[in-house]
Amino acid sequence: MLSYISSRRRKHKGATTLDKFPFFWHDVRKKGYLTSWCNAAPHSAPFNWRMLGFDEAPTDFYTRPYYMAVKKEVKSRNAYCIGSRTQSRVWLDYFRDIFIMYPKQRKFLYHFITDLSHDDNNLMTMMDADIKNLVKFLNDGNYLNNTLFILMGDHGARYANFRSTYSGKMEERLPYFGFLFPPWFEQKYPQAIKNLRTNTQRLTTPFDLYETFKDFLHFDGSGVGDVNKRGISLFKEIPLSRTCKDADIAPHWCACLDWKDVSMEDPQAKQALQAALETINGYTAPYRDDCALLSIANVTMSSKLEASKDFLKFKATDDEGGIYKIDMSNNNKNEMVLYQLTFFTSPGGGNFEVTITYNVNTKKFILSEKEISRINKYGNDPACIFEKNKQIRAYCYCKNNLTPDT
């Protein structure tokens, strides 16, 4: 599925719009639900920034035309206000108004806002009262008696100085998810809620949320989830043994790995760093007249991940005569070694975190764009290529920004 949607990215050969992609809102619409997709930042909308968006409105309520008009026509709009109202208030009022207009009809509403939270942790407090008032409205109107209300993020704080800390690294990989169920739901489905609480201490992903949504259309029981499936409904108990590999989480994004510090004097670590730099410069190579060739300014973190010796020796377990034994006679060798590196580049001061794989057999490094994180703001540094190729904006420092001292 992800490879399918990736082929819709801008600049991808044969890229098309997402109109025929099987989004969940199409499934619920067939069941009689009203649907809404509301994004308050059209300039960075998830389906438009890297992809070609939609030719037709994908949902019954679709706010992109409104926000595009606001961006173009309302000259007095600042970063946080539309006229006399805050942007967040306008966004939340739209959500509320759908409940007022259609109090009895089933609804699937997916509303997304970024401007107050994306670059500054503190600005979110501006929404506290508005969110409280929305929940109060839903509760006082008895809407919460038949509504699952989810407050969530797509990632945590991941920019500027905080992202450079360990907590910031975890924030990027562990977004917040909060669920508010109707009071009667636990009484009717006690095992499902018990599993949901258990799963707060298990490895979960957004793909599990998708499977949970599907359970609302066709509930197939609670029980124990199958780790062989990429997504597991949160109403099923997710096995404690689930790994990032089971959930198809790339090592770069896995928060459950035991990385070990490695010195940058390590020859292989140096090679990994050089391979990462060459990959980043490779993305901008077709635009070298615009984008400067980057070099390493300094390395702030370097770590290594490989299977432990005991893991490689492990062969089997048995139970003979009541004595638990472990067979450690395997002679397996590490075939893959992962390096995670955080570094600054020059010119421009770009701060990157990469996870690069070294294939021991081929003696080659492997790095994909999905395993590269730009963890500080690039601002207008890549402005010269915005219209040519937005996909490389994180890697491009425009030559017209250079000064004699750069």
N, C-alpha and C positions, 0 to 999 in steps of 0.2 A: 504494500500500500504506500509506504513512504517513498519507494523508488518511483512509483507512479506519480505522486504529487511533486516529487523533485523534478520530474521531466516537464512540469508546468512552470518552472522558474524562468524569469526573464533572462534573455540572452541564450536560453537553452534551445538548441535546434529543434524546430517543430513544436515549440511551446504553445499551448492553447489556454483558454480560460478554464475555470473550475466548475462550469455550469453542470457538467455531467458527473462530477465526482460524488460518490455515495456518502454524503454527510448524514449524520444522525437526524438532523432536522427534517430530512426527506422522509425518513422512516416514521417519525411521529406525526408528520402531516397526514400521511396515509391513514393514521388511526384517528384523525379528527382533531388534532391539536393545532392551535394557533402557534406560529413560530416567529421568532424575532432574533435578528443578529444586529447588535448595536455596538459600534466601535466609535469612540469619541475622538480618535486621532487619525483622520484619513490619510495624513502624510506617512504614517507608519503602520497602517492597518495590516494585520497578519496575512491576509490573502491578497494584498495589493503591493506591499513593499518589495517583496522578492518575487511575487507571482503576478499573474495577469488579471486576477480578480474574477468578476462575473459580468457577463453581458446582460443577463436578466437578474432581477431581484431574487436572491436565493431563498428568502423567507417572506412571510406575510408582512412583517414590519422590518424595514431595512433603512437604516439612517444615513448611509454613506452620502446620498445626494444632498441631504440637509447639511451635514458637516462640511462637505465640499463647498457648498454655497456660503456657509458661515466663514470659512477660511478665505474665500474670494471676495465676498461682499461686505462683511461687517468689519469695517476698518478700525473700529474702536476696540476690537477684541484683543485682549492681552493674553498672556499665557494661561491665565486661570479663570477668566470671566468671558461670558457671552452677554453683552449688554449689561444689565444690572444684576444678573445672576451668575453665580459661580458655574464653571463648566460642569463640575461634579453634580451640582443641584439640577441642572438641565438634564443631565444624563440619568440621574436617579428618578426625576419626575417622569421621564418617558417610560421608565419601567413601571412606576406606580400607576400611570394613566392607563396602561393596558389592562391592569387589574380593575380599574374603575369602569372602563368601557365594556369589558367582557368578564364580569364577575363569575359567571357560571361555566364558561367554556374552558376546556383543558388547554394548557399552554406549555410551550417549551421556549424559554427566554434565555438567550446567551448574550450577556452584556459585558463589555470590556472597556476599561479606561486605563490610560497609562501616564498622562501628563503630570499628575500629582505625585506619582510614586516611582517613576522610572529612574530618575537621576538623583533623587534626594529622599532619604528615609523620613525626614522630618515633616515634609509637606503633607504626608498622608493624614496628619492630625487635623488638617483643614476639613476632612471628610467625616470626621468622627460623629459630629452632631447629625449630619445628613443621613448617614447610614443608620444611626440609632433611630431617627425619626421614620425612616423607611420600614425598619423591622417593627416598630411600634404600630405603624399604619397597617402592616400586614397582619399583625397580631390582633389589633383592635377590630379589624374588619373580618376576623375569623378566617382569613385566607390561609393562614399557616396550618389550619386544621386539615388541609388537603394539598399541601405544598411541601416539596423538598427544597429547602433554601440552601444554596452552596455559596460560600464566600471563599474565593481561591485566588492564587496568583500563578503566573506561568514561570516565574523564578523569583528569587529573593533579591536582596541588594547585591549588585554585581559591578558597580562602577566606582571609580576614584579610589581614595586611600583605603576605604573599608574593604574593598574587594581584594586587596593585597594581603589581608589577614586570613588566618585559618577559618575564622567565622564567616568571612565573606566568601571564601571558597565553598563552604558548605551551603551558604545561602543560595548561591547560583544553582546548586544541584538539588536543593530540597525546598521547593515552593510550599507555601501554606495552603492547606485544605481544611475547611471547616464545614460541618454538615449540621443542619437543623431540621429534624424530622417532626412530623405531627405527633402529638402526645400519645395517640392510640397505636402508632406504628409498632412500637416495641412490644405492646401487649399482644398484638396479632402475629408478629414475626420475631419472637424473642431470640431465636437462634441466629437470625440474620444480623440483629443488632449486636449480639454477643460477639459474633465473628468480626463485625466492623470494629468494635472496640479492641479486640485482639490484634487486628490488622494495623492499628496505630503503632504497634511495636514490631511490625514486619516490613520487609522490603516491598514497597508499592510504587506504581508508576501511573501516569495519566492514562495509559492504556487500560489499566484496571478500572478507572472511572468510566471509560467508554463501555466496558463490559457490564458495569453496574447499571448504567443507563439502559442497556439492552434488557436487563432483568426486569425493568419496569414495564416493558412491553410483553416479554415472555419469561416469566419467572420459572426457573427450573430447579428451585430448591437451594438450600444453603450448603451443608456438607463441607468437604475439603476441596480446595482448588487443585487443579492439575498444573504442576510446575512446568510441564512441557508446552504449555500454551503461553503465548506472549502476554496476553491480558487475562486477568482473573477477576471476576466480580468480587467486590469488597463484601458482599453478603456471604461469600464462601470464606472459610478460613484459609489464609495463605500460609503454606508450610514454612516453618522456621528455616528449613534447609534451602529455601529459594536463594539463588545467587543472581548477580547482575547478568551473568551469561544466560541463565534461564529466562530472565525478563528482557533479554536482548538489549541491555544497556551497555554501551561501549565503555571500555575502561576509563576513557577520559571523563565520563560523566558519573562513574560509579563512586558512591560515597562509602563503600564497604571494603575497600582494598587496603592492604597494609603496605604502604610505600616506605622505603628506606632511603634516608639521605645518601647522596653520592657526591663525591668531590668532583669539581669541574677539572681536576687534574687527571681524572680517569679518561684514558684515551677514547673509549667508546662513548662516553658522555660528551666529549668534545665533538666527535663525529656526529652524534645525534643533534647537537646544537647547530652545527654547520648544515646538516640536512634540513633542519627546520627553517633556517634562514633562506636556504636556496628555494625551498618550497614557497615561502611567502613572496620572495622576489619573483618567482616564476609566475605567480598570479598577475603581477603588474607588468611583466615583460612586454606584452603586446602594446602597452601604453607607456613605454619608457620615455617617450618625448614629453610626457606629462608627469609621470611618477618617478621620484628619485629612487635610486638603488639603495637599499637599506643595509646597514651593518649592525653588528651587536655592540651596544653601548655597555651594558653590564648584565650579569646574571644574578637574580635574587633568590632563586630556589632551584634545586636540582634533586630529583629523587628517582629511585629505580624500583621496579616491581618484577620479580621473577618467582617461580614456584619454589617453595622451600625444599630442602634436601629430603626431609621426611615425607613430604607430599610425593616427590618423585620416586622414593623407594617403596611407597605403599603399594601392596599388591592385592591383599584380600584380608578378610577377617573370618574366623571360624569359632566354633564353640565345642571344644573337645573336653570331655570329662568334667564339664562344669567350669572349666578355666577359660576365660576369654583371652584369645590369642590374636596377635596382629602379624600378618606376613609382610615383612619389609624387605623382600628379596628382589624387587624390581630394579632394573638398571636404566630406567628412563633418564633422558637428559633434557635440559631446557632447550626448547626449539624457538621460543619467542621470549624476548626481554623487552619490557616497556620502560621508557624514560618519560618523566614529566618534568618539564622545564619552564621556568618563568623568567622572562628577560625583557629588557628595554632595547629599542632599536634607535638608530640615528640615521638621518635627521628626523626630527619630529617627536621623539620621546614616546613612541608607541610601546605599550606594555602588553605583552602576549603571554599566554599560558598554552603550552602544547603538550599533547601526549603522543609520542612517536614510538613505533614498534620496530624492534630490530629482529630480523629473521636470522637466526644463528646458522641455518643451513645455507641460505643464499648469500649471507653477509650483506644484506641490503636493508635500508631503513624504509619504513612505510608510514606515510602521513597523509591523512585526508583532511579536507577543509572542515569537516565536522569535529575534528579533534584539535582545532585551533580556536582559542578564545581571545578576543581583544578585550582587555579588562580595564582599560581607561578610555576616556572620551577621545574621539578623533575630531569632533567639532567640524570646522570648515577646512581642516587640513586636506581632505580629498575633494574639495569643491570642483576642481578642474575636470573630474571624471564622472561627476554625478549624472550628467546626461548621457555619457558614453557607456558606462557600466557601473551601476550601483553596487553590484555584487562584490567588487573589490575595494569598496570604500574603506574597510578596516585596515587594508594593507598599503594604501597609497598615501604618500606625502608629496603633495604637488611641488614641482620644481619652482613654480612661481612664488612659493612661500620662502624659498631660500634667500638668505642674505649673505653678504661677503664673509660674515663671521660664522655662518652655519657650518 
